[in-house]
Amino acid sequence: MAELLLEKGADINAQGGRFGNALQAASFGGHEAVVRLLLDKSADVNAQGGRFGNALQAASFRGYKAMLELLLDKSADINAQGGEYGNALQVAASNGNEAVVRLLLDKGADINAQGGEYGNALYAAAA
């Protein structure tokens, strides 16, 4: 369906709604094929907006390691700030997802980055 809409002229980076944009919504939903399609069609991997701030945070919230790897391989900013949680590391820490926290730290996430509802990853993990 997404491919048809794009073929008919849908704005790939249109902003609005709960998730801010289609890439963030697909990342949250775990729709890897749609994420790949959007990225292949030049969706902005770092587009801001919506509840999670960006696609990387949405995938982090859901614990989708393969999706995180895909987004990071496409140059997603691992320390991008925005949304309720501040950044992807804080989202993973707040959900107690150790595997995702480890992945993000191994990929260079700033362990002391500030922002979001909890302020930093340690605070998010402790809350």
Secondary structure, DSSP 8 states (H G I E B T S, - for coil): -HHHHHHTT--TT---STTSSHHHHHHHHT-HHHHHHHHHTT--TT--BTTTBSHHHHHHHHT-HHHHHHHHHTT--TT--BTTTBSHHHHHHHTT-HHHHHHHHHTT--TT--BTTTBSHHHHHH-
